[in-house]
């Protein structure tokens, strides 16, 4: 049993694309839990207004998602502060884009098609999660090409 657990853990933290996908799902779930926990703490325990609590919890979740995706999921290191800042801006921009996509899907699903809003949010979330992974992998945390290294060496 211990060998099976060790093998499973080794796979998740290995270098295969399947492992990367599993790490993405785990990190995403933990980030979502953190978002809801921070929101609940602020509104229910601290009595902070709902919209302010939501904005703060989303902001903290984006920061957590960036750090965890960078270090745990995609395992990327930045060469300079400028590179780190640009990468972070791409990450935030991509998350704002997919947030707008989610809002649009739910709006169309509920107001135009007349379906249940929660079901629309669930469907939109599937599109958002897949889109966030693709954008993160292809744009935000993409592996530098060998030619990128050659150019930086002069």
TORPA-4810 file (N, C-alpha, C, O; in nm, 3 decimals):
<nodes>
NODE_1_0.083_-0.120_0.000_0.000_0.000_0.000_0.086_0.125_0.000_0.059_0.220_-0.073_X
NODE_2_0.192_0.126_0.082_0.280_0.243_0.090_0.350_0.265_-0.043_0.370_0.379_-0.085_X
NODE_3_0.387_0.157_-0.111_0.452_0.169_-0.241_0.358_0.233_-0.344_0.401_0.313_-0.426_X
NODE_4_0.229_0.197_-0.338_0.131_0.255_-0.430_0.113_0.403_-0.404_0.104_0.483_-0.497_X
NODE_5_0.108_0.440_-0.278_0.096_0.582_-0.241_0.220_0.657_-0.287_0.210_0.766_-0.344_X
NODE_6_0.336_0.600_-0.263_0.462_0.662_-0.304_0.466_0.681_-0.456_0.509_0.785_-0.506_X
NODE_7_0.420_0.580_-0.529_0.418_0.586_-0.675_0.322_0.696_-0.722_0.354_0.772_-0.813_X
NODE_8_0.203_0.704_-0.660_0.104_0.805_-0.697_0.157_0.946_-0.670_0.142_1.035_-0.753_X
NODE_9_0.219_0.964_-0.553_0.277_1.095_-0.519_0.389_1.129_-0.616_0.402_1.244_-0.660_X
NODE_10_0.471_1.030_-0.649_0.579_1.051_-0.746_0.527_1.093_-0.881_0.587_1.177_-0.947_X
NODE_11_0.414_1.034_-0.922_0.354_1.071_-1.050_0.304_1.215_-1.048_0.332_1.292_-1.140_X
NODE_12_0.231_1.251_-0.942_0.174_1.387_-0.933_0.284_1.492_-0.934_0.267_1.598_-0.993_X
NODE_13_0.394_1.464_-0.868_0.501_1.563_-0.862_0.611_1.537_-0.965_0.718_1.597_-0.959_X
NODE_14_0.582_1.449_-1.061_0.675_1.421_-1.170_0.668_1.526_-1.278_0.610_1.633_-1.260_X
NODE_15_0.728_1.494_-1.393_0.740_1.592_-1.501_0.644_1.570_-1.618_0.648_1.646_-1.714_X
NODE_16_0.560_1.469_-1.613_0.471_1.442_-1.726_0.360_1.546_-1.733_0.327_1.609_-1.632_X
NODE_17_0.302_1.562_-1.853_0.192_1.657_-1.870_0.070_1.615_-1.789_-0.005_1.700_-1.742_X
NODE_18_0.050_1.484_-1.773_-0.061_1.437_-1.690_-0.045_1.481_-1.547_-0.142_1.521_-1.483_X
NODE_19_0.077_1.473_-1.496_0.104_1.517_-1.359_0.081_1.667_-1.346_0.027_1.714_-1.246_X
NODE_20_0.121_1.742_-1.449_0.101_1.886_-1.447_-0.048_1.918_-1.439_-0.089_2.008_-1.366_X
NODE_21_-0.129_1.845_-1.515_-0.274_1.864_-1.512_-0.333_1.833_-1.375_-0.421_1.904_-1.327_X
NODE_22_-0.285_1.726_-1.314_-0.333_1.690_-1.180_-0.294_1.798_-1.080_-0.374_1.837_-0.996_X
NODE_23_-0.169_1.845_-1.089_-0.125_1.953_-0.998_-0.211_2.078_-1.019_-0.245_2.147_-0.923_X
NODE_24_-0.247_2.107_-1.145_-0.330_2.224_-1.175_-0.467_2.211_-1.108_-0.516_2.308_-1.050_X
NODE_25_-0.526_2.094_-1.116_-0.658_2.073_-1.055_-0.649_2.084_-0.903_-0.735_2.146_-0.840_X
NODE_26_-0.546_2.026_-0.843_-0.529_2.031_-0.697_-0.508_2.175_-0.651_-0.573_2.221_-0.557_X
NODE_27_-0.418_2.245_-0.717_-0.390_2.385_-0.681_-0.515_2.470_-0.702_-0.546_2.557_-0.619_X
NODE_28_-0.586_2.447_-0.811_-0.709_2.522_-0.837_-0.815_2.499_-0.730_-0.883_2.592_-0.687_X
NODE_29_-0.828_2.374_-0.688_-0.925_2.343_-0.582_-0.887_2.411_-0.452_-0.972_2.467_-0.383_X
NODE_30_-0.758_2.406_-0.418_-0.712_2.471_-0.294_-0.729_2.623_-0.301_-0.765_2.686_-0.202_X
NODE_31_-0.702_2.681_-0.416_-0.720_2.826_-0.434_-0.867_2.863_-0.420_-0.900_2.965_-0.360_X
NODE_32_-0.955_2.781_-0.476_-1.099_2.806_-0.465_-1.145_2.796_-0.320_-1.224_2.879_-0.274_X
NODE_33_-1.096_2.696_-0.249_-1.129_2.682_-0.106_-1.080_2.806_-0.029_-1.151_2.859_0.055_X
NODE_34_-0.958_2.850_-0.060_-0.905_2.970_0.007_-0.993_3.091_-0.023_-1.021_3.171_0.067_X
NODE_35_-1.036_3.105_-0.147_-1.123_3.216_-0.187_-1.250_3.217_-0.103_-1.287_3.319_-0.045_X
NODE_36_-1.318_3.102_-0.096_-1.442_3.092_-0.019_-1.416_3.110_0.130_-1.498_3.172_0.199_X
NODE_37_-1.305_3.058_0.182_-1.274_3.070_0.324_-1.248_3.217_0.362_-1.298_3.266_0.463_X
NODE_38_-1.170_3.286_0.279_-1.140_3.428_0.306_-1.268_3.509_0.298_-1.293_3.594_0.383_X
NODE_39_-1.349_3.484_0.194_-1.476_3.554_0.179_-1.566_3.531_0.300_-1.624_3.625_0.353_X
NODE_40_-1.578_3.405_0.343_-1.663_3.372_0.457_-1.612_3.435_0.586_-1.690_3.488_0.664_X
NODE_41_-1.482_3.430_0.608_-1.422_3.491_0.726_-1.453_3.640_0.731_-1.492_3.694_0.834_X
NODE_42_-1.434_3.705_0.617_-1.453_3.850_0.614_-1.599_3.890_0.632_-1.629_3.986_0.703_X
NODE_43_-1.691_3.817_0.568_-1.831_3.855_0.576_-1.899_3.806_0.703_-1.968_3.881_0.771_X
NODE_44_-1.878_3.679_0.736_-1.952_3.619_0.848_-1.892_3.648_0.985_-1.965_3.668_1.082_X
NODE_45_-1.760_3.650_0.993_-1.696_3.667_1.123_-1.656_3.813_1.148_-1.680_3.868_1.256_X
NODE_46_-1.596_3.875_1.047_-1.549_4.012_1.064_-1.656_4.116_1.030_-1.641_4.234_1.063_X
NODE_47_-1.763_4.074_0.962_-1.873_4.165_0.929_-1.840_4.267_0.822_-1.902_4.373_0.817_X
NODE_48_-1.744_4.237_0.736_-1.706_4.329_0.629_-1.808_4.316_0.516_-1.857_4.206_0.488_X
NODE_49_-1.838_4.426_0.452_-1.937_4.433_0.344_-1.906_4.330_0.235_-1.790_4.302_0.206_X
NODE_50_-2.012_4.274_0.175_-2.001_4.162_0.083_-1.915_4.193_-0.040_-1.826_4.115_-0.074_X
NODE_51_-1.940_4.304_-0.108_-1.865_4.336_-0.230_-1.718_4.356_-0.200_-1.632_4.306_-0.273_X
NODE_52_-1.687_4.429_-0.094_-1.548_4.450_-0.055_-1.482_4.317_-0.020_-1.368_4.290_-0.060_X
NODE_53_-1.552_4.234_0.055_-1.500_4.102_0.090_-1.474_4.017_-0.034_-1.373_3.948_-0.042_X
NODE_54_-1.564_4.023_-0.130_-1.550_3.946_-0.254_-1.429_3.994_-0.334_-1.351_3.913_-0.383_X
NODE_55_-1.414_4.124_-0.347_-1.300_4.180_-0.422_-1.169_4.140_-0.355_-1.075_4.098_-0.423_X
NODE_56_-1.162_4.153_-0.224_-1.039_4.118_-0.152_-1.010_3.969_-0.163_-0.896_3.929_-0.186_X
NODE_57_-1.113_3.885_-0.148_-1.091_3.740_-0.156_-1.048_3.699_-0.297_-0.964_3.610_-0.312_X
NODE_58_-1.103_3.761_-0.400_-1.063_3.732_-0.537_-0.919_3.777_-0.560_-0.839_3.704_-0.619_X
NODE_59_-0.885_3.897_-0.513_-0.748_3.948_-0.528_-0.646_3.854_-0.462_-0.544_3.820_-0.522_X
NODE_60_-0.675_3.813_-0.339_-0.585_3.722_-0.269_-0.578_3.587_-0.343_-0.471_3.527_-0.352_X
NODE_61_-0.690_3.541_-0.394_-0.693_3.415_-0.469_-0.609_3.423_-0.596_-0.541_3.327_-0.632_X
NODE_62_-0.614_3.536_-0.665_-0.532_3.554_-0.785_-0.384_3.549_-0.748_-0.304_3.487_-0.818_X
NODE_63_-0.347_3.615_-0.638_-0.207_3.610_-0.593_-0.166_3.467_-0.558_-0.059_3.421_-0.598_X
NODE_64_-0.250_3.397_-0.482_-0.221_3.258_-0.447_-0.212_3.171_-0.571_-0.124_3.086_-0.582_X
NODE_65_-0.303_3.191_-0.665_-0.303_3.112_-0.788_-0.176_3.138_-0.869_-0.118_3.045_-0.924_X
NODE_66_-0.134_3.264_-0.875_-0.012_3.295_-0.950_0.109_3.223_-0.890_0.183_3.154_-0.960_X
NODE_67_0.127_3.240_-0.760_0.244_3.181_-0.694_0.240_3.028_-0.704_0.340_2.966_-0.737_X
NODE_68_0.126_2.968_-0.676_0.117_2.822_-0.678_0.128_2.766_-0.819_0.190_2.661_-0.839_X
NODE_69_0.069_2.833_-0.918_0.083_2.787_-1.056_0.226_2.800_-1.104_0.278_2.711_-1.171_X
NODE_70_0.291_2.911_-1.069_0.429_2.933_-1.110_0.523_2.830_-1.048_0.605_2.770_-1.118_X
NODE_71_0.511_2.809_-0.919_0.607_2.724_-0.848_0.571_2.576_-0.848_0.659_2.492_-0.863_X
NODE_72_0.444_2.544_-0.832_0.404_2.405_-0.815_0.358_2.341_-0.946_0.402_2.231_-0.980_X
NODE_73_0.271_2.409_-1.020_0.214_2.348_-1.140_0.311_2.352_-1.257_0.347_2.247_-1.311_X
NODE_74_0.352_2.471_-1.296_0.434_2.486_-1.417_0.584_2.492_-1.389_0.666_2.479_-1.481_X
NODE_75_0.620_2.512_-1.263_0.760_2.511_-1.220_0.850_2.603_-1.302_0.950_2.560_-1.360_X
NODE_76_0.812_2.731_-1.307_0.887_2.828_-1.384_0.963_2.922_-1.292_0.914_2.961_-1.186_X
NODE_77_1.083_2.958_-1.334_1.163_3.055_-1.262_1.180_3.178_-1.350_1.188_3.167_-1.473_X
NODE_78_1.184_3.294_-1.289_1.202_3.417_-1.363_1.348_3.459_-1.357_1.413_3.445_-1.254_X
NODE_79_1.398_3.511_-1.469_1.537_3.552_-1.475_1.562_3.690_-1.417_1.672_3.719_-1.371_X
NODE_80_1.461_3.776_-1.419_1.479_3.913_-1.371_1.347_3.963_-1.313_1.242_3.900_-1.329_X
NODE_81_1.356_4.077_-1.245_1.234_4.136_-1.190_1.140_4.177_-1.302_1.018_4.162_-1.290_X
NODE_82_1.193_4.229_-1.411_1.110_4.271_-1.525_1.037_4.150_-1.583_0.919_4.161_-1.618_X
NODE_83_1.105_4.038_-1.595_1.043_3.915_-1.646_0.932_3.869_-1.552_0.825_3.830_-1.598_X
NODE_84_0.958_3.873_-1.422_0.858_3.836_-1.322_0.736_3.928_-1.330_0.623_3.880_-1.328_X
NODE_85_0.759_4.058_-1.340_0.649_4.154_-1.347_0.565_4.133_-1.473_0.442_4.139_-1.467_X
NODE_86_0.632_4.108_-1.586_0.560_4.087_-1.711_0.478_3.958_-1.704_0.363_3.955_-1.749_X
NODE_87_0.535_3.855_-1.648_0.465_3.728_-1.631_0.342_3.746_-1.542_0.234_3.695_-1.573_X
NODE_88_0.359_3.820_-1.432_0.247_3.845_-1.340_0.136_3.924_-1.409_0.018_3.896_-1.390_X
NODE_89_0.174_4.023_-1.489_0.074_4.103_-1.561_-0.002_4.015_-1.662_-0.123_4.030_-1.677_X
NODE_90_0.068_3.925_-1.729_0.002_3.833_-1.822_-0.096_3.743_-1.746_-0.206_3.717_-1.793_X
NODE_91_-0.055_3.698_-1.628_-0.141_3.611_-1.548_-0.267_3.686_-1.506_-0.378_3.635_-1.524_X
NODE_92_-0.252_3.804_-1.450_-0.367_3.882_-1.405_-0.457_3.917_-1.523_-0.580_3.907_-1.514_X
NODE_93_-0.396_3.958_-1.635_-0.475_3.990_-1.755_-0.554_3.870_-1.804_-0.670_3.883_-1.844_X
NODE_94_-0.491_3.753_-1.802_-0.561_3.633_-1.848_-0.676_3.598_-1.755_-0.782_3.553_-1.800_X
NODE_95_-0.656_3.617_-1.625_-0.763_3.588_-1.529_-0.878_3.688_-1.542_-0.994_3.651_-1.524_X
NODE_96_-0.847_3.813_-1.572_-0.954_3.911_-1.596_-1.031_3.875_-1.723_-1.153_3.889_-1.728_X
NODE_97_-0.959_3.830_-1.825_-1.024_3.787_-1.950_-1.120_3.671_-1.925_-1.235_3.675_-1.969_X
NODE_98_-1.074_3.568_-1.853_-1.161_3.452_-1.830_-1.273_3.484_-1.731_-1.378_3.421_-1.734_X
NODE_99_-1.250_3.582_-1.643_-1.358_3.625_-1.554_-1.469_3.690_-1.638_-1.587_3.664_-1.616_X
NODE_100_-1.431_3.773_-1.734_-1.529_3.836_-1.823_-1.602_3.729_-1.906_-1.722_3.740_-1.929_X
NODE_101_-1.527_3.627_-1.950_-1.587_3.518_-2.024_-1.692_3.447_-1.938_-1.801_3.415_-1.985_X
NODE_102_-1.659_3.422_-1.812_-1.752_3.355_-1.721_-1.878_3.439_-1.701_-1.989_3.388_-1.707_X
NODE_103_-1.860_3.568_-1.676_-1.975_3.657_-1.656_-2.063_3.656_-1.781_-2.186_3.652_-1.770_X
NODE_104_-2.002_3.661_-1.899_-2.078_3.660_-2.023_-2.154_3.531_-2.044_-2.270_3.534_-2.085_X
NODE_105_-2.091_3.418_-2.017_-2.158_3.289_-2.034_-2.277_3.277_-1.940_-2.386_3.236_-1.982_X
NODE_106_-2.258_3.313_-1.815_-2.368_3.305_-1.718_-2.481_3.399_-1.758_-2.599_3.364_-1.750_X
NODE_107_-2.444_3.520_-1.802_-2.546_3.617_-1.845_-2.629_3.561_-1.960_-2.752_3.564_-1.955_X
NODE_108_-2.564_3.511_-2.063_-2.634_3.455_-2.179_-2.717_3.334_-2.137_-2.832_3.320_-2.178_X
NODE_109_-2.659_3.247_-2.057_-2.727_3.125_-2.015_-2.855_3.158_-1.939_-2.959_3.095_-1.961_X
NODE_110_-2.847_3.257_-1.851_-2.962_3.290_-1.766_-3.061_3.385_-1.835_-3.180_3.355_-1.845_X
NODE_111_-3.010_3.500_-1.883_-3.099_3.603_-1.935_-3.146_3.576_-2.078_-3.261_3.604_-2.111_X
NODE_112_-3.060_3.523_-2.163_-3.097_3.502_-2.302_-3.166_3.368_-2.323_-3.269_3.359_-2.390_X
NODE_113_-3.107_3.263_-2.265_-3.160_3.129_-2.287_-3.264_3.089_-2.183_-3.339_2.993_-2.203_X
NODE_114_-3.269_3.162_-2.069_-3.369_3.135_-1.967_-3.343_3.011_-1.883_-3.437_2.954_-1.826_X
NODE_115_-3.218_2.969_-1.874_-3.183_2.852_-1.793_-3.141_2.895_-1.653_-3.123_3.014_-1.626_X
NODE_116_-3.127_2.798_-1.564_-3.087_2.822_-1.425_-2.948_2.887_-1.420_-2.855_2.841_-1.486_X
NODE_117_-2.934_2.993_-1.341_-2.807_3.067_-1.332_-2.696_2.981_-1.273_-2.582_2.988_-1.319_X
NODE_118_-2.727_2.901_-1.172_-2.625_2.818_-1.109_-2.573_2.713_-1.207_-2.453_2.686_-1.211_X
NODE_119_-2.661_2.654_-1.284_-2.618_2.559_-1.386_-2.529_2.629_-1.490_-2.430_2.573_-1.537_X
NODE_120_-2.567_2.751_-1.525_-2.485_2.830_-1.617_-2.348_2.859_-1.559_-2.249_2.856_-1.632_X
NODE_121_-2.342_2.886_-1.430_-2.212_2.911_-1.365_-2.126_2.785_-1.364_-2.005_2.793_-1.386_X
NODE_122_-2.186_2.671_-1.340_-2.111_2.545_-1.342_-2.054_2.520_-1.482_-1.937_2.485_-1.496_X
NODE_123_-2.136_2.538_-1.584_-2.090_2.518_-1.722_-1.981_2.619_-1.756_-1.880_2.584_-1.817_X
NODE_124_-2.001_2.745_-1.717_-1.901_2.849_-1.743_-1.770_2.817_-1.672_-1.663_2.842_-1.726_X
NODE_125_-1.779_2.764_-1.552_-1.660_2.731_-1.474_-1.575_2.626_-1.546_-1.452_2.632_-1.543_X
NODE_126_-1.639_2.530_-1.609_-1.565_2.429_-1.685_-1.486_2.497_-1.797_-1.367_2.469_-1.815_X
NODE_127_-1.550_2.587_-1.871_-1.480_2.660_-1.978_-1.367_2.745_-1.921_-1.260_2.752_-1.980_X
NODE_128_-1.391_2.809_-1.808_-1.291_2.897_-1.747_-1.170_2.818_-1.700_-1.056_2.858_-1.723_X
NODE_129_-1.193_2.705_-1.634_-1.082_2.624_-1.584_-0.996_2.574_-1.700_-0.873_2.583_-1.695_X
NODE_130_-1.059_2.524_-1.804_-0.985_2.476_-1.921_-0.911_2.591_-1.988_-0.794_2.578_-2.024_X
NODE_131_-0.978_2.704_-2.004_-0.914_2.822_-2.066_-0.797_2.873_-1.983_-0.693_2.906_-2.038_X
NODE_132_-0.814_2.879_-1.851_-0.705_2.924_-1.764_-0.583_2.833_-1.777_-0.470_2.881_-1.779_X
NODE_133_-0.606_2.704_-1.785_-0.494_2.610_-1.800_-0.423_2.631_-1.933_-0.300_2.639_-1.938_X
NODE_134_-0.499_2.640_-2.040_-0.440_2.657_-2.173_-0.363_2.789_-2.181_-0.251_2.792_-2.231_X
NODE_135_-0.424_2.897_-2.134_-0.357_3.028_-2.138_-0.233_3.027_-2.050_-0.128_3.079_-2.090_X
NODE_136_-0.243_2.969_-1.932_-0.127_2.965_-1.843_-0.012_2.886_-1.905_0.103_2.928_-1.900_X
NODE_137_-0.045_2.773_-1.964_0.058_2.687_-2.023_0.117_2.748_-2.151_0.239_2.746_-2.170_X
NODE_138_0.032_2.801_-2.236_0.077_2.848_-2.367_0.132_2.990_-2.367_0.216_3.024_-2.450_X
NODE_139_0.087_3.073_-2.275_0.126_3.214_-2.279_0.199_3.257_-2.152_0.312_3.306_-2.159_X
NODE_140_0.137_3.240_-2.037_0.191_3.297_-1.914_0.317_3.223_-1.868_0.420_3.286_-1.844_X
NODE_141_0.310_3.092_-1.857_0.422_3.014_-1.803_0.488_2.926_-1.909_0.544_2.821_-1.876_X
NODE_142_0.483_2.968_-2.033_0.540_2.884_-2.139_0.690_2.868_-2.119_0.758_2.957_-2.069_X
NODE_143_0.737_2.753_-2.160_0.881_2.727_-2.150_0.952_2.813_-2.253_0.911_2.819_-2.369_X
NODE_144_1.058_2.880_-2.213_1.133_2.960_-2.310_1.192_2.869_-2.417_1.235_2.757_-2.389_X
NODE_145_1.192_2.917_-2.541_1.252_2.842_-2.650_1.403_2.850_-2.638_1.456_2.944_-2.579_X
NODE_146_1.470_2.753_-2.693_1.616_2.752_-2.689_1.672_2.880_-2.750_1.773_2.933_-2.704_X
NODE_147_1.606_2.929_-2.853_1.654_3.053_-2.917_1.642_3.172_-2.823_1.719_3.267_-2.834_X
NODE_148_1.546_3.168_-2.730_1.533_3.277_-2.631_1.659_3.283_-2.544_1.706_3.392_-2.511_X
NODE_149_1.712_3.166_-2.507_1.834_3.163_-2.427_1.954_3.212_-2.510_2.039_3.286_-2.460_X
NODE_150_1.958_3.169_-2.635_2.070_3.209_-2.722_2.073_3.360_-2.739_2.181_3.419_-2.738_X
NODE_151_1.955_3.424_-2.756_1.949_3.568_-2.774_1.995_3.642_-2.649_2.059_3.747_-2.657_X
NODE_152_1.961_3.586_-2.531_1.997_3.655_-2.407_2.147_3.648_-2.377_2.200_3.729_-2.301_X
NODE_153_2.214_3.552_-2.437_2.359_3.539_-2.415_2.439_3.631_-2.505_2.557_3.656_-2.480_X
NODE_154_2.376_3.682_-2.608_2.444_3.777_-2.695_2.506_3.713_-2.806_2.568_3.780_-2.889_X
</nodes>
